[in-house]
Every structure is written in C-alpha cells, then in structure tokens.
C-alpha cells in the first residue's frame, strides 16, 4: 500500500455514512472507516496526516473549496 492508493481510498470513502437511514450503508461506512483508520495507524505519520486532512475537510465549519481539499500525494 502506498500513499497514493490510500488517498484514493479516502477519496472514495462515504464520510457521511453516519447520517444514512439505511443500516447497510452505515455498516459499510463504519467498516471502511475502521479499515482506513487501522491502515493509518500501521503505515505511519504520512498516512495519519492524510486521514486527518480528509476528516478535517469534511467535518469543519468553513467554506468548502478546492484550496482546502487534501492534495494528492506525488509519490507512487
């Protein structure tokens, strides 16, 4: 697993799964988030910082813009 692949996983994650009325969506989102958090813990600081950047983007009170969206890692 490299940082670019992890970025793609974070990008595809349903960050708002907890608001779903569909229990299946909630379970899938919860399980995916558990995997993402575990990977961040296992792969070091860069992974954790990227996870935190996505979380910050989706759960802070500010105007969303491309400027604040987490940048794609340049390493492959």
Secondary structure, 3 states (H helix, E strand, C coil): CCHHHHHHHHHHCCCCHHHCCCHHHHHHHHHHHHHHHHHHHHHCHHHHHHHHHHHHHHCCCCCCCCCCCCCCCCCC
